[in-house]
């Protein structure tokens, strides 16, 4: 395997980890079908890249607690816990170190946080990885399968 391909594969799996962690926060808060319907803005039964990007942008805004345009490990773990339980996380839950490690995989400028642009790039890559039939749309089945696949990777 060439070094360029190795970097891309590593980048893809790093992005999957970040995206899986981030996207699972929201999807776990409700069933996948409900989230699919939220993403499918025009109601045509499939999610376009633009609809997915719009949804990911809204998710970023919800997680960015201090509205500074950056996601920290604290904001990510808090959003993840709140989506799962409806409450703020107890001290010491899903570790900040785990969230920081996931951020680092997609933090292109190395500042320890995810900017909106970095988050959008991760969401774009996640869309491509979930679009298993390569028709440039996500079906409900693809979203559900992608959630299962990448959610499990993200928790390791």
N, C-alpha and C positions, 0 to 999 in steps of 0.2 A: 504494500500500500504506500503510495507516495506521501510525502510529508504534508503536501497541500490537502490531500484527501483526509489524512489523519486529523489535521486541524479542523476541517469542516465537520467531520464526524464528531469530534470532541465538542465543537461549538454547538452542533445540533443537540447533542445530549445534554449539554449544559443549559441550553435554552429550554429544552424539554423539562428539565428539573425546575428551573425558575418558573416557567409558565405553568407547569403542573401544580406547583405549590400555590401560585397566585390564582390561577383559574379555578382550582379545586376549592379555594376559599369561598368563592361565590356560588359555584354550582352545588356544593354541599349544603348551602343554606336553603336549598329547595331542590325539587326534583329536576332532573336534566330536561325533561320535556317542558317544564315551565320556563327554564332559562333559555331553551331553544326558542320558545315563542317570544320571549323578550328580545332576543337577538334578531329574529326574523321580522324586521320592522315593516316590511311591505306585505307580510302574510302569504307569501307564495310557497311556503313549505320548504324553503331552503335558505341558508344563510350565505350571503355574498361576502366577498372580502371587505367591501365597504361597511356592510352591516356589522361584521365581526370587529372591524377597527373602531367603529363608533361605540359599540358595546364595551370594548376593552378600554377606550378612553374614559367612558363613564365610570368604569370600575376603578381605574387609576385615580380619578378625581375623588371617589368615595374613600379610597384607602389613604389618600394623602391628607392625613388628619390636620396638619398645620398649614396646608395650602401653599407650600413653598415650591411645588413643582417637582419634588423628589420623594421617593419612597425609601424609608430607612428600614432596617431590620425590625425595629420596634413597631413601626406602622404596619409592616407586613404581618408580623405575628399577632398583633392586636386585631387586625382586620380578619385574619384567618380564624382566630378564636371566636370573635364576635359573630362571624358568619355561621359558625358551627353551633354556638350556644346562645347567641343573643345577648351575651354579657361580655364585659371586659375580661381579659385573661387574668388568671391568678398569677402571682409572682412565680417565676421560674418555669412556667409552662413553655411549650415548644421553644426551644432555646433560641436565644438571640444569635448564638454562634451558628446554628443550623440555617437560620434565615440569612445571616451575613454571608455564609458560604454559598448559598444559592444566588444571592445578589452578585457576588464576586464573579460568578460564571458568566454573567451577562453585562457586567459593569464595564463598558468599553473604555471609559476614561479613568478608571481606577480610583474614583473618589469615594467608594464604599456605599453609594446609594444608586438607585435606579431613577434616571430622569424619565420624563414622559417619552422622549425619543427612544431611549433604550428599552423601555417597557413596550412601546409600539413595535419595535423590531422583534422583540421576543414574542409578542402576540401574533405578528405576521408569520413568523417561523412556525409557531404552534398551529396556526391555520393550515399552513402547507403540510405539516406532518399529519394532521387529522384528516385532510382531504385525500383519503386513500384511493378514491376512484379518479382523482386528478381532473375533475370537471370544473374546478374553480368555485365550487359551492360546497357547503357542509350540509349533509342531511342530518336528521335527528339521530339516526343510527351511527353516523360517523362521529358526531359530538359525543354521544354516549360511550362509544368504543374508545375514543381518544381520551376522555375523562378517566375511564378505567385504567387505561394503559399508562398514562402519564401521571396520574394521581398517585399510583403505587410507586413509580420511580421517584417522585418528589419527596416521599416520606422516608427515603433511605439515605 
